Amino acid sequence: MADVGGIGADQLKSYIERIERLEEEKAATATDIREVYAEAKGNGYDSKIMRQIVRLRKMDEQDRQEQEAILELYKHALGLTESAE
């Protein structure tokens, strides 16, 4: 294909095809991840908590500590924690 309206049609087609392949891989990976969570749940693990742990492990230590501190502050403000008084 030639350039059409200043756009390299072959290059554009190549990008689109690569994106489509990656989208297919992403969908397959998402299915695999769901299956692992289902397997863990079948063995008595809480998949919701596991998702939280995965999300926390992705975070920088400082960001994680900051988020946990803010969470504790909010919980305390709402009376969701035991008072140290």
C-alpha positions in Angstrom: 0.0 0.0 0.0 1.1 3.5 -0.7 0.8 6.7 1.4 -2.8 7.8 1.6 -3.4 11.4 2.6 0.1 11.6 4.1 -0.3 8.4 6.1 1.9 5.4 5.5 -0.8 2.7 5.1 1.5 -0.3 5.4 3.0 1.1 8.7 -0.4 1.9 10.1 -1.7 -1.6 9.2 1.3 -3.1 10.9 0.6 -1.1 14.1 -3.0 -2.1 14.1 -2.2 -5.8 13.6 0.4 -5.6 16.5 -2.2 -4.0 18.7 -4.8 -6.6 17.8 -2.4 -9.4 18.7 -1.5 -7.8 22.0 -5.2 -7.4 22.8 -5.7 -11.1 22.2 -2.8 -11.9 24.4 -4.1 -9.6 27.1 -7.5 -11.3 27.0 -5.9 -14.7 27.3 -3.7 -13.5 30.2 -6.8 -12.1 32.0 -8.5 -15.4 31.6 -5.4 -17.2 33.1 -5.4 -14.8 36.0 -9.1 -15.4 36.7 -8.4 -19.1 36.7 -5.6 -18.8 39.2 -7.8 -16.7 41.6 -10.6 -19.3 41.2 -8.2 -22.1 42.0 -6.9 -20.2 45.1 -10.5 -19.6 46.2 -11.2 -23.3 45.7 -8.4 -23.9 48.2 -9.9 -21.6 50.8 -8.1 -18.3 50.0 -10.0 -15.0 49.8 -9.5 -13.8 46.2 -10.6 -10.3 47.1 -7.8 -10.0 49.7 -5.3 -11.6 47.3 -6.1 -8.9 44.7 -5.4 -6.3 47.4 -2.1 -7.9 48.2 -1.1 -8.0 44.5 -2.0 -4.3 44.2 0.0 -3.5 47.3 3.1 -5.4 46.2 3.1 -3.4 43.0 3.4 -0.2 45.0 6.5 1.6 46.1 7.1 1.1 49.8 6.8 4.8 50.6 3.5 5.1 48.7 2.2 2.0 50.4 3.1 3.3 53.8 1.5 6.7 53.0 -1.7 5.0 51.8 -1.9 2.8 54.9 -1.4 5.8 57.2 -4.2 7.7 55.5 -6.4 4.7 55.7 -5.8 4.4 59.4 -6.4 8.1 59.9 -9.8 7.9 58.0 -10.7 4.7 60.0 -9.9 6.4 63.3 -11.9 9.5 62.2 -14.9 7.3 61.5 -14.6 5.3 64.7 -13.6 2.1 62.9 -10.5 1.5 65.1 -10.0 0.8 68.7 -9.1 4.0 70.6 -5.8 4.0 72.4 -7.3 6.4 75.0 
